[in-house]
Amino acid sequence: WAIPATGGAAAQLTDVCGSPIEWLPGGRFLLLRSCDRLQKLVLLDTETKNLVTLIDSPKWSVRTAAISPDAHTLVIGAVSKQPHSVIFLAPWSGGSAIPESQWTAVTAESEDAHRPVWAPAGGMLYFSIGDASGLYGQRVDRAGRPAGPHVKVQEFGSRYRAEESGGIAAVPGRLIFSLRETLSEIWMGRPEN
């Protein structure tokens, strides 16, 4: 469903079961995650109501996806049956299916990476790994491939973890995210009589 930002009547965009992930630039196309057991990435044309399955894998279930700022590369966060999450890059094909053979892994399945987000200018991805004790960055070349290894951008120490259900927002010069405190302190005092 969609409603005008200024209010008004709601309009049904599709009767297919799915969750919206991201609007593409221009506001006509919407990325959806299907409700299938292994979730697919679907592109909805909100004008024609046409649906195209972009990502469909017998192993990977799509959790999140985002188009690069230059609209050439798609980042995909997918989980396997293990369940471990991997971040992939795939060439944006202008709305046609992207075979798994064209995906490039940014992280290994053993790293359990989550919440990929593009830097506003492109050329860099940010994400968390495993226990979410830090944020990582991965340079991406103009061809949409990883450029070198990913590096730790921020360490939270043992006291904090990136919030499992929260995302990462990237704006020029900043990353915004929520942290969960994992340690607590016990204080003792004497009651006053």
VENGI-V742973 format. One record per residue. N is the residue number from 1. OMEGA is omega in whole degrees, 0 to 359 (NA if undefined). D_FIRST is the distance of its C-alpha to the first C-alpha in whole Angstrom. Layout:
n=N omega=OMEGA d_first=D_FIRST
n=N omega=OMEGA d_first=D_FIRST
//
This chain:
n=1 omega=177 d_first=0
n=2 omega=174 d_first=4
n=3 omega=175 d_first=7
n=4 omega=180 d_first=10
n=5 omega=180 d_first=13
n=6 omega=181 d_first=15
n=7 omega=180 d_first=13
n=8 omega=184 d_first=12
n=9 omega=176 d_first=10
n=10 omega=178 d_first=6
n=11 omega=178 d_first=5
n=12 omega=181 d_first=4
n=13 omega=181 d_first=5
n=14 omega=175 d_first=7
n=15 omega=177 d_first=9
n=16 omega=179 d_first=11
n=17 omega=179 d_first=11
n=18 omega=179 d_first=11
n=19 omega=178 d_first=10
n=20 omega=178 d_first=10
n=21 omega=185 d_first=13
n=22 omega=169 d_first=14
n=23 omega=173 d_first=13
n=24 omega=179 d_first=16
n=25 omega=181 d_first=19
n=26 omega=174 d_first=18
n=27 omega=179 d_first=14
n=28 omega=185 d_first=14
n=29 omega=183 d_first=14
n=30 omega=173 d_first=12
n=31 omega=179 d_first=14
n=32 omega=171 d_first=12
n=33 omega=183 d_first=15
n=34 omega=179 d_first=15
n=35 omega=180 d_first=16
n=36 omega=178 d_first=19
n=37 omega=169 d_first=22
n=38 omega=189 d_first=23
n=39 omega=179 d_first=20
n=40 omega=172 d_first=19
n=41 omega=186 d_first=18
n=42 omega=176 d_first=16
n=43 omega=178 d_first=15
n=44 omega=171 d_first=12
n=45 omega=187 d_first=13
n=46 omega=177 d_first=10
n=47 omega=182 d_first=13
n=48 omega=184 d_first=15
n=49 omega=178 d_first=12
n=50 omega=178 d_first=15
n=51 omega=177 d_first=15
n=52 omega=176 d_first=18
n=53 omega=181 d_first=19
n=54 omega=184 d_first=21
n=55 omega=179 d_first=22
n=56 omega=185 d_first=24
n=57 omega=175 d_first=27
n=58 omega=182 d_first=29
n=59 omega=191 d_first=30
n=60 omega=176 d_first=27
n=61 omega=184 d_first=23
n=62 omega=175 d_first=21
n=63 omega=181 d_first=20
n=64 omega=177 d_first=19
n=65 omega=177 d_first=20
n=66 omega=178 d_first=20
n=67 omega=179 d_first=22
n=68 omega=179 d_first=25
n=69 omega=178 d_first=26
n=70 omega=178 d_first=28
n=71 omega=178 d_first=25
n=72 omega=187 d_first=28
n=73 omega=177 d_first=27
n=74 omega=171 d_first=24
n=75 omega=183 d_first=25
n=76 omega=170 d_first=24
n=77 omega=184 d_first=24
n=78 omega=180 d_first=25
n=79 omega=179 d_first=27
n=80 omega=179 d_first=29
n=81 omega=186 d_first=31
n=82 omega=353 d_first=33
n=83 omega=175 d_first=31
n=84 omega=184 d_first=31
n=85 omega=179 d_first=29
n=86 omega=176 d_first=30
n=87 omega=180 d_first=29
n=88 omega=168 d_first=29
n=89 omega=178 d_first=29
n=90 omega=179 d_first=28
n=91 omega=177 d_first=29
n=92 omega=187 d_first=25
n=93 omega=178 d_first=26
n=94 omega=174 d_first=24
n=95 omega=174 d_first=21
n=96 omega=184 d_first=23
n=97 omega=179 d_first=24
n=98 omega=182 d_first=26
n=99 omega=182 d_first=29
n=100 omega=179 d_first=30
n=101 omega=179 d_first=33
n=102 omega=178 d_first=32
n=103 omega=174 d_first=31
n=104 omega=180 d_first=33
n=105 omega=174 d_first=33
n=106 omega=181 d_first=33
n=107 omega=176 d_first=34
n=108 omega=179 d_first=36
n=109 omega=180 d_first=35
n=110 omega=181 d_first=37
n=111 omega=178 d_first=36
n=112 omega=185 d_first=32
n=113 omega=186 d_first=31
n=114 omega=168 d_first=27
n=115 omega=178 d_first=25
n=116 omega=177 d_first=26
n=117 omega=178 d_first=25
n=118 omega=168 d_first=26
n=119 omega=184 d_first=29
n=120 omega=180 d_first=28
n=121 omega=183 d_first=30
n=122 omega=178 d_first=30
n=123 omega=181 d_first=33
n=124 omega=172 d_first=32
n=125 omega=173 d_first=30
n=126 omega=181 d_first=30
n=127 omega=174 d_first=29
n=128 omega=182 d_first=31
n=129 omega=171 d_first=33
n=130 omega=184 d_first=34
n=131 omega=176 d_first=35
n=132 omega=179 d_first=33
n=133 omega=178 d_first=36
n=134 omega=175 d_first=36
n=135 omega=183 d_first=34
n=136 omega=176 d_first=35
n=137 omega=177 d_first=34
n=138 omega=175 d_first=35
n=139 omega=180 d_first=36
n=140 omega=182 d_first=34
n=141 omega=183 d_first=36
n=142 omega=178 d_first=35
n=143 omega=178 d_first=35
n=144 omega=179 d_first=32
n=145 omega=176 d_first=35
n=146 omega=178 d_first=36
n=147 omega=182 d_first=39
n=148 omega=181 d_first=41
n=149 omega=174 d_first=40
n=150 omega=185 d_first=38
n=151 omega=178 d_first=39
n=152 omega=181 d_first=39
n=153 omega=182 d_first=38
n=154 omega=176 d_first=38
n=155 omega=180 d_first=39
n=156 omega=184 d_first=38
n=157 omega=184 d_first=42
n=158 omega=185 d_first=42
n=159 omega=185 d_first=41
n=160 omega=173 d_first=37
n=161 omega=174 d_first=34
n=162 omega=182 d_first=31
n=163 omega=183 d_first=28
n=164 omega=185 d_first=27
n=165 omega=182 d_first=23
n=166 omega=178 d_first=23
n=167 omega=175 d_first=23
n=168 omega=176 d_first=25
n=169 omega=179 d_first=24
n=170 omega=174 d_first=27
n=171 omega=182 d_first=28
n=172 omega=176 d_first=31
n=173 omega=182 d_first=34
n=174 omega=167 d_first=32
n=175 omega=182 d_first=30
n=176 omega=183 d_first=28
n=177 omega=177 d_first=28
n=178 omega=179 d_first=28
n=179 omega=175 d_first=31
n=180 omega=178 d_first=32
n=181 omega=184 d_first=36
n=182 omega=179 d_first=38
n=183 omega=176 d_first=41
n=184 omega=180 d_first=43
n=185 omega=176 d_first=46
n=186 omega=180 d_first=48
n=187 omega=176 d_first=51
n=188 omega=177 d_first=54
n=189 omega=178 d_first=56
n=190 omega=178 d_first=58
n=191 omega=177 d_first=58
n=192 omega=179 d_first=60
n=193 omega=NA d_first=62
//
